[in-house]
Amino acid sequence: MTRSLIPSSLLAAVVAAGVAASGCTRSQAEAAPQAPAAAPSPSATGVGAAAPVAAELPRLVFFMNPNGRPCQMQERILEEMSGQLQGRAVVVRYRTTEPAEIVRFEQYGIRALPELLLTDAAGRELRRAPPGIQSPEEVLELVGR
């Protein structure tokens, strides 16, 4: 294992600035998937929470910049789909505006926004959509109809 010469706090600030500066644009470069150290934290919405097995449901993880138009559009799509996602996945949102959530961007190698990925309940990545706005059909395909 190699150690980074860059302090983790500086790395987090640089990643946050880069992701926020991206303005939620689509990128052709796709980041390599990385397993997180832990499951996504419960900044989850109520989607899927009513299901008795919500703890076992996969997580639809949404990486976003709340100020970017593409991310706002993806947010509306997910809100409109809440009924379709209930019982299939718990939606978890990570925001560039929340300093404590930046570590998740690093763990999953997020380089472009908006980004959706599916994890199991333990936080292990199962599938990832390409960066950019995903249609309702693409979201359903990601969570596995």
Secondary structure, DSSP 8 states (H G I E B T S, - for coil): ----SS-HHHHHHHHHHHHHHTTT---S--------SS---S-B-STTTTSTTGGGS-EEEEEE-TTSHHHHHHHHHHHHTHHHHTTT-EEEEEETT-GGGHHHHHHTT--SSSEEEEE-TT--EEEE--SS---HHHHHHHH--
